[in-house]
Amino acid sequence: MGTNSWSPKLLLGSCFSLLCITTLLLFYGHAGSSFEQLVGHASRYPPSSPLRSPISGQSILTEEPTHGLGAVAVDDLSEPSDTFTALLQALDVMQSHFYTIWQGQWLDAIDWTAAVMGTHVSATLAAMTETWQSCAKSHYCLTMLDQERENIINRYFTQITSFYFGENAFSLRTQAYDDMLWVVLGWLEGIQFINLHSDLHHASPDDADPNLKTSQSNSSVWYAHQFIPQFAHRARLFYNLASRGWDSSLCGGGMVWNPHLAPYKNAITNQLYISASINMYLYFPGDTNASPFSFKNPVRLETGLPPAKAHDPQHLENAVEAYQWLKTSEMTNWKGLYIDGFHIQGWRGGKNGSTGTGKCDLRDGQVYTYNQGVVLSGLRGLWEATGSKTYLEDGHRLIHNVIAATGWNTRGTRWRWQWSGLGRNGVMEEACDSTGTCSQNGHTFKGIFFHHFTLFCNPLPRTGRLKGDFKTFIADNDLFNWHHLNCKKYGRWLRHNARAAYMTRDEEGEFGTWWGIQGRNRHSDENDMTQESGFELPPDEGTDYRNEGVPVDEIWRRPEDQIWQLRKHEDDGITTASEEHTDDKDISRGTSWDPNDRGRGRTVETQSGGLAILRALWRVVDMKR
């Protein structure tokens, strides 16, 4: 994790950012009383108040809450309307409880998890706008006017724009390569949402009348289009910075995780590079902004960053090469799950050091949920760009392995509480969940999996895109139905996990991290948590550096980093559960205490997990019913 290096120019840039936030808020503050009423302020919408329509004065949710913010009585998510209502509630709680608009930040998030939070919000807005576009033909839509729906979309999108200025971009440029790639995916997701919402509900910028003045021709175009160049520029900068992590001198290729540590080639950084590369190819609109490397006239591009074109074939080549490397890297275990990664045996780099074997031969078998997810969106994009069904087949195979590793086949049996690799009793679980020892990293992982799962299982396109040499592939009837039916088979598992996650909410509507345990307690199944019943903790399979911090030893640290000789551990920016309030109660006692209050408790990251699983259930299953 990097630190800020302030200079007069950077400080000036920060001041401009604050000015932009102020200008943005002032603009929308005067855009109309209805918008101002809807956005409101923390004091105007305390946690106990539901989000209300500025026009009708009614709750935007179909019923008044029974407790907490927007906590509509949804019994078991068995009806499509239940799922969509719960999804809106989860978003509202995440933003009203954890987001501070005047600072443009989720204050308790760390840099990379904040980038993921922004991605979740944009993706949820995409689900909302698609749903409301088909309201006339659906029975699950909320009873609202079009203007009310648009106000809700604008409310949350304005928070995304303020996050653009609140994001700690300067620090992120010095951090690990995976941190940078979360930024790329987040702003590309924002661009996709802007284009989707515009296509469904507004006039296209291409349809503007060239004979009208600019202010007149843009009056029917959604205002958010003006942010696409900024989002694209940041995505481009961080993609270029992260691409420096590709290294062919060790292991025959692959991304290095962190430039500040000994070389470690892990699954998440390579999966992120695949997904970011193919998304840059498919969705990056080009960029002519020469900053931040030049403070001269931006028209004179030769003095700064050169223009970047849309649909650059190099991005596609990078994605294809990176997936081929990952697929042949043997970075999976016997269950077909991605392990965390590889060190290089004997590497002692530095000026006079040794590269050791130069091979990825020191295996770290730790398994995390998000290592099974990010590659899915990359595989979906690779199919769309190449037309090769193999990418879709690989994705479905991985999902089958994941579902099996949650104990789906042993649910309801006497073996249901045995650890299956990624959970138990059919519910996804991080290895740190049951002990309450997850850091902010671990709290974020399940939500990441379900976000990328949802992207993978979106219906295959029936119409392609063609622009010059750029084209995308479309699915014929057989392929469309094959993919759709495979994803439909995952529906029962999705609902099972969504219900488990939903039952972890507290009285304020905030989700916990250990899904499923709450439901067992509510059903008084106390004996299920004893050792005699077969409950077991996950085994140690590797170094849990994501939750416990990076070890300070010669495997992880560079020789020139003498700190590992002086101290046993270093924080590396990770706040572990042991550094927060803890609860020493034995998890096997089956008492009425809430296990999701242990460790770091409920956080914006755990809330994003609930949001993501509800969005997955809605988009993949219920929206199509």
ChimeraX attribute file (.defattr): number of C-alpha atoms within 10 A of each C-alpha:
attribute: neighborCount
match mode: 1-to-1
recipient: residues
	/A:1	17
	/A:2	14
	/A:3	12
	/A:4	13
	/A:5	10
	/A:6	12
	/A:7	9
	/A:8	8
	/A:9	11
	/A:10	14
	/A:11	12
	/A:12	11
	/A:13	14
	/A:14	17
	/A:15	12
	/A:16	13
	/A:17	17
	/A:18	17
	/A:19	13
	/A:20	16
	/A:21	22
	/A:22	14
	/A:23	12
	/A:24	14
	/A:25	18
	/A:26	11
	/A:27	11
	/A:28	16
	/A:29	16
	/A:30	11
	/A:31	11
	/A:32	10
	/A:33	12
	/A:34	17
	/A:35	21
	/A:36	17
	/A:37	17
	/A:38	20
	/A:39	24
	/A:40	14
	/A:41	14
	/A:42	13
	/A:43	7
	/A:44	11
	/A:45	18
	/A:46	14
	/A:47	18
	/A:48	15
	/A:49	15
	/A:50	23
	/A:51	25
	/A:52	18
	/A:53	22
	/A:54	20
	/A:55	14
	/A:56	11
	/A:57	9
	/A:58	16
	/A:59	17
	/A:60	23
	/A:61	22
	/A:62	17
	/A:63	14
	/A:64	15
	/A:65	17
	/A:66	11
	/A:67	16
	/A:68	18
	/A:69	25
	/A:70	29
	/A:71	26
	/A:72	20
	/A:73	14
	/A:74	15
	/A:75	11
	/A:76	15
	/A:77	21
	/A:78	12
	/A:79	13
	/A:80	19
	/A:81	19
	/A:82	19
	/A:83	27
	/A:84	26
	/A:85	24
	/A:86	26
	/A:87	23
	/A:88	21
	/A:89	23
	/A:90	27
	/A:91	21
	/A:92	20
	/A:93	26
	/A:94	25
	/A:95	18
	/A:96	18
	/A:97	21
	/A:98	18
	/A:99	21
	/A:100	18
	/A:101	23
	/A:102	15
	/A:103	17
	/A:104	20
	/A:105	26
	/A:106	25
	/A:107	14
	/A:108	14
	/A:109	19
	/A:110	17
	/A:111	23
	/A:112	23
	/A:113	23
	/A:114	23
	/A:115	27
	/A:116	24
	/A:117	27
	/A:118	28
	/A:119	24
	/A:120	24
	/A:121	25
	/A:122	25
	/A:123	21
	/A:124	25
	/A:125	24
	/A:126	20
	/A:127	21
	/A:128	20
	/A:129	20
	/A:130	17
	/A:131	17
	/A:132	20
	/A:133	15
	/A:134	12
	/A:135	15
	/A:136	8
	/A:137	9
	/A:138	13
	/A:139	10
	/A:140	20
	/A:141	18
	/A:142	16
	/A:143	13
	/A:144	17
	/A:145	12
	/A:146	12
	/A:147	13
	/A:148	20
	/A:149	18
	/A:150	15
	/A:151	20
	/A:152	21
	/A:153	18
	/A:154	19
	/A:155	17
	/A:156	19
	/A:157	20
	/A:158	19
	/A:159	22
	/A:160	22
	/A:161	21
	/A:162	24
	/A:163	23
	/A:164	23
	/A:165	19
	/A:166	20
	/A:167	21
	/A:168	18
	/A:169	17
	/A:170	16
	/A:171	15
	/A:172	21
	/A:173	19
	/A:174	19
	/A:175	20
	/A:176	21
	/A:177	27
	/A:178	23
	/A:179	24
	/A:180	28
	/A:181	29
	/A:182	25
	/A:183	30
	/A:184	31
	/A:185	25
	/A:186	24
	/A:187	26
	/A:188	26
	/A:189	21
	/A:190	27
	/A:191	23
	/A:192	17
	/A:193	22
	/A:194	22
	/A:195	18
	/A:196	17
	/A:197	21
	/A:198	19
	/A:199	14
	/A:200	14
	/A:201	16
	/A:202	14
	/A:203	15
	/A:204	16
	/A:205	15
	/A:206	8
	/A:207	11
	/A:208	16
	/A:209	12
	/A:210	10
	/A:211	8
	/A:212	10
	/A:213	9
	/A:214	11
	/A:215	8
	/A:216	13
	/A:217	15
	/A:218	18
	/A:219	11
	/A:220	14
	/A:221	20
	/A:222	18
	/A:223	13
	/A:224	18
	/A:225	16
	/A:226	11
	/A:227	14
	/A:228	20
	/A:229	17
	/A:230	17
	/A:231	23
	/A:232	23
	/A:233	23
	/A:234	20
	/A:235	24
	/A:236	21
	/A:237	18
	/A:238	21
	/A:239	23
	/A:240	14
	/A:241	14
	/A:242	27
	/A:243	17
	/A:244	12
	/A:245	22
	/A:246	20
	/A:247	15
	/A:248	11
	/A:249	11
	/A:250	22
	/A:251	19
	/A:252	12
	/A:253	18
	/A:254	28
	/A:255	31
	/A:256	28
	/A:257	25
	/A:258	21
	/A:259	15
	/A:260	15
	/A:261	18
	/A:262	23
	/A:263	26
	/A:264	24
	/A:265	28
	/A:266	25
	/A:267	29
	/A:268	23
	/A:269	30
	/A:270	29
	/A:271	29
	/A:272	29
	/A:273	34
	/A:274	33
	/A:275	28
	/A:276	30
	/A:277	29
	/A:278	31
	/A:279	24
	/A:280	27
	/A:281	26
	/A:282	24
	/A:283	16
	/A:284	26
	/A:285	19
	/A:286	19
	/A:287	22
	/A:288	16
	/A:289	20
	/A:290	22
	/A:291	17
	/A:292	13
	/A:293	9
	/A:294	15
	/A:295	11
	/A:296	12
	/A:297	11
	/A:298	15
	/A:299	11
	/A:300	12
	/A:301	16
	/A:302	11
	/A:303	15
	/A:304	18
	/A:305	18
	/A:306	14
	/A:307	13
	/A:308	16
	/A:309	13
	/A:310	17
	/A:311	22
	/A:312	19
	/A:313	16
	/A:314	13
	/A:315	21
	/A:316	22
	/A:317	14
	/A:318	19
	/A:319	28
	/A:320	18
	/A:321	15
	/A:322	22
	/A:323	22
	/A:324	13
	/A:325	17
	/A:326	22
	/A:327	12
	/A:328	9
	/A:329	18
	/A:330	15
	/A:331	21
	/A:332	19
	/A:333	12
	/A:334	6
	/A:335	13
	/A:336	17
	/A:337	21
	/A:338	26
	/A:339	24
	/A:340	24
	/A:341	27
	/A:342	23
	/A:343	23
	/A:344	22
	/A:345	16
	/A:346	17
	/A:347	21
	/A:348	20
	/A:349	16
	/A:350	12
	/A:351	8
	/A:352	6
	/A:353	12
	/A:354	12
	/A:355	16
	/A:356	13
	/A:357	13
	/A:358	16
	/A:359	18
	/A:360	22
	/A:361	15
	/A:362	14
	/A:363	17
	/A:364	18
	/A:365	19
	/A:366	19
	/A:367	25
	/A:368	26
	/A:369	26
	/A:370	23
	/A:371	25
	/A:372	30
	/A:373	30
	/A:374	28
	/A:375	29
	/A:376	30
	/A:377	26
	/A:378	29
	/A:379	29
	/A:380	25
	/A:381	27
	/A:382	29
	/A:383	21
	/A:384	23
	/A:385	19
	/A:386	14
	/A:387	15
	/A:388	13
	/A:389	16
	/A:390	12
	/A:391	20
	/A:392	23
	/A:393	15
	/A:394	15
	/A:395	22
	/A:396	20
	/A:397	12
	/A:398	20
	/A:399	20
	/A:400	13
	/A:401	17
	/A:402	24
	/A:403	21
	/A:404	20
	/A:405	24
	/A:406	25
	/A:407	24
	/A:408	20
	/A:409	16
	/A:410	17
	/A:411	16
	/A:412	12
	/A:413	9
	/A:414	13
	/A:415	17
	/A:416	22
	/A:417	24
	/A:418	21
	/A:419	21
	/A:420	25
	/A:421	24
	/A:422	24
	/A:423	29
	/A:424	26
	/A:425	25
	/A:426	26
	/A:427	25
	/A:428	29
	/A:429	27
	/A:430	24
	/A:431	26
	/A:432	21
	/A:433	24
	/A:434	21
	/A:435	20
	/A:436	24
	/A:437	23
	/A:438	28
	/A:439	25
	/A:440	24
	/A:441	19
	/A:442	25
	/A:443	29
	/A:444	26
	/A:445	25
	/A:446	26
	/A:447	30
	/A:448	25
	/A:449	25
	/A:450	27
	/A:451	28
	/A:452	22
	/A:453	26
	/A:454	23
	/A:455	21
	/A:456	25
	/A:457	24
	/A:458	16
	/A:459	16
	/A:460	19
	/A:461	14
	/A:462	11
	/A:463	11
	/A:464	11
	/A:465	11
	/A:466	10
	/A:467	9
	/A:468	6
	/A:469	8
	/A:470	14
	/A:471	15
	/A:472	18
	/A:473	19
	/A:474	18
	/A:475	20
	/A:476	13
	/A:477	9
	/A:478	9
	/A:479	14
	/A:480	15
	/A:481	14
	/A:482	13
	/A:483	20
	/A:484	16
	/A:485	11
	/A:486	13
	/A:487	20
	/A:488	15
	/A:489	11
	/A:490	17
	/A:491	17
	/A:492	12
	/A:493	17
	/A:494	24
	/A:495	22
	/A:496	19
	/A:497	23
	/A:498	27
	/A:499	23
	/A:500	23
	/A:501	28
	/A:502	27
	/A:503	20
	/A:504	24
	/A:505	21
	/A:506	17
	/A:507	13
	/A:508	15
	/A:509	26
	/A:510	24
	/A:511	29
	/A:512	32
	/A:513	36
	/A:514	27
	/A:515	28
	/A:516	25
	/A:517	24
	/A:518	21
	/A:519	16
	/A:520	17
	/A:521	19
	/A:522	11
	/A:523	8
	/A:524	12
	/A:525	12
	/A:526	15
	/A:527	15
	/A:528	19
	/A:529	20
	/A:530	15
	/A:531	13
	/A:532	9
	/A:533	14
	/A:534	15
	/A:535	19
	/A:536	16
	/A:537	15
	/A:538	20
	/A:539	10
	/A:540	11
	/A:541	12
	/A:542	14
	/A:543	16
	/A:544	21
	/A:545	14
	/A:546	16
	/A:547	20
	/A:548	23
	/A:549	18
	/A:550	19
	/A:551	19
	/A:552	20
	/A:553	18
	/A:554	17
	/A:555	19
	/A:556	16
	/A:557	21
	/A:558	22
	/A:559	20
	/A:560	12
	/A:561	15
	/A:562	13
	/A:563	15
	/A:564	18
	/A:565	12
	/A:566	9
	/A:567	11
	/A:568	10
	/A:569	14
	/A:570	14
	/A:571	13
	/A:572	13
	/A:573	13
	/A:574	19
	/A:575	18
	/A:576	21
	/A:577	21
	/A:578	16
	/A:579	12
	/A:580	14
	/A:581	12
	/A:582	15
	/A:583	17
	/A:584	10
	/A:585	11
	/A:586	11
	/A:587	17
	/A:588	13
	/A:589	13
	/A:590	19
	/A:591	13
	/A:592	11
	/A:593	14
	/A:594	17
	/A:595	25
	/A:596	25
	/A:597	17
	/A:598	25
	/A:599	22
	/A:600	23
	/A:601	21
	/A:602	19
	/A:603	21
	/A:604	26
	/A:605	32
	/A:606	27
	/A:607	28
	/A:608	32
	/A:609	30
	/A:610	32
	/A:611	30
	/A:612	29
	/A:613	27
	/A:614	31
	/A:615	30
	/A:616	31
	/A:617	27
	/A:618	28
	/A:619	23
	/A:620	24
	/A:621	21
	/A:622	21
	/A:623	19
	/A:624	9
	/A:625	10
